[in-house]
Amino acid sequence: MSTLTTNYLTPTGREEAWRFTPLKRLKGLHETQTDIADRISLTAGALPHGVTVTHVATGEQSPISATDDVVVQRVRAIAHVVTLVTIAADSVIDAPITLMRTPSGSPEASRTVIRAGNHSKATVVVENVGSGTLAEEIEIILEPGAQLKFITLQEWANDAVHLGKHHAIIGRDASFTSVVITVGGSLVRLLPTVEYSGPGASAELFGLYFAGSGQYLEHRIHVDHNVGQSKSRVNYKGALSGDGAHTVWIGDVFIRAAAEGTDTYELNRNLLLSDGARADSVPNLEIETGEIVGAGHASTTGRFDDEQLFYLESRGIPATEAKRLVIRGFFLEILSKIGIEAIEERIMNRIDGELASVVIA
């Protein structure tokens, strides 16, 4: 075990970045006096040709980005070994590269770096299951022309706490797709962030979350359009049911003065299934240049579409079943982005199981 002693300021909850987060439920991951284990908790399945997974000392793999997040700073100070996933240049990997988390149950720190070589094409899946207390950083480098789909599955047990940052740097003419699925855990707080290192790069960030009674799920997205001729799309959807269910979505897009030709749009939609649930949604757009293709955002939070329900019920479908069909349709757009049928079915089955015990208002 390692105890970190630094000058980092422990969040108080008054900071903008922490104003929604219930700090008392973080199991001390944000507090410098808490012991956090340095542990390699990700293991790879069978690796196809062109992919290697190695473990290197942090001195051999320095962080690729700056951070002011105290949890990420703690991870960097504690984790002495980095899991390095390398996808060879020009390789086309048809089978998904799967990394499975095996948590210990005690607080632990994990650092991972994924590097997609020039003009490579691959899908990486990170699966988080079981009971755990995790502080995590995943950094992703897309070299010029690379195409990478990055899928993270938070299928935690109901007592898990997970704080993580996923940061991608996208090279010239590269394309990055992120799919974040959060359907488990007592508290999950994820920071998917993107920046660009060359023109012609694009990012698509998709997310799906389902919060039940007492669950707190927070996703804070930041897209930094720091070079010109780049594109981004953000689309997150969430549903909430039960007393004390709380979700937070923050979408920040920053278009710098040098980022002429930027094309961006972000969307967040939340479906409230019962009384006592709360969804906070805050889209932000900061633009320093008027020479852009387009920029916009939208956010909606509400209950069922009465017209959809009327249409289904008018065809003899009972009201309860009609509502569940609407929910499945609501999530289908995001689920289909995974592109792996077995995972899509597993996630939908878990959501169906949650819905089975929900009295939908």
Stockholm file with secondary structure:
# STOCKHOLM 1.0

chainA/1-361         MSTLTTNYLTPTGREEAWRFTPLKRLKGLHETQTDIADRISLTAGALPHGVTVTHVATGEQSPISATDDVVVQRVRAIAHVVTLVTIAADSVIDAPITLMRTPSGSPEASRTVIRAGNHSKATVVVENVGSGTLAEEIEIILEPGAQLKFITLQEWANDAVHLGKHHAIIGRDASFTSVVITVGGSLVRLLPTVEYSGPGASAELFGLYFAGSGQYLEHRIHVDHNVGQSKSRVNYKGALSGDGAHTVWIGDVFIRAAAEGTDTYELNRNLLLSDGARADSVPNLEIETGEIVGAGHASTTGRFDDEQLFYLESRGIPATEAKRLVIRGFFLEILSKIGIEAIEERIMNRIDGELASVVIA
#=GR chainA/1-361 SS CBCCCCSCCCCCSCSGGGSSSCGGGSTTTTCTTSCBEECCCEEECCCCTTEEEEEEEGGGSCCSSCCCCHHHHHHHHHCCEEEEEEECTTCBCCSCEEEEECCCSSEEEEEEEEEECTTCEEEEEEEEEESCEEEEEEEEEECTTCEEEEEEEEEECTTCEEEEEEEEEECTTCEEEEEEEECCCSEEEEEEEEEESSTTCEEEEEEEEEECTTCEEEEEEEEEECSSSCEEEEEEEEEECSTTCEEEEEEEEEECTTCTTCEEEEEEEEEECSTTCEEEEEEEEEESCSCCSEEEEEEEEESCCHHHHHHHHTTTCCHHHHHHHHHHHHHHHHHTTTCCHHHHHHHHHHHHHHHHTCCCC
#=GC SS_cons         CBCCCCSCCCCCSCSGGGSSSCGGGSTTTTCTTSCBEECCCEEECCCCTTEEEEEEEGGGSCCSSCCCCHHHHHHHHHCCEEEEEEECTTCBCCSCEEEEECCCSSEEEEEEEEEECTTCEEEEEEEEEESCEEEEEEEEEECTTCEEEEEEEEEECTTCEEEEEEEEEECTTCEEEEEEEECCCSEEEEEEEEEESSTTCEEEEEEEEEECTTCEEEEEEEEEECSSSCEEEEEEEEEECSTTCEEEEEEEEEECTTCTTCEEEEEEEEEECSTTCEEEEEEEEEESCSCCSEEEEEEEEESCCHHHHHHHHTTTCCHHHHHHHHHHHHHHHHHTTTCCHHHHHHHHHHHHHHHHTCCCC
//
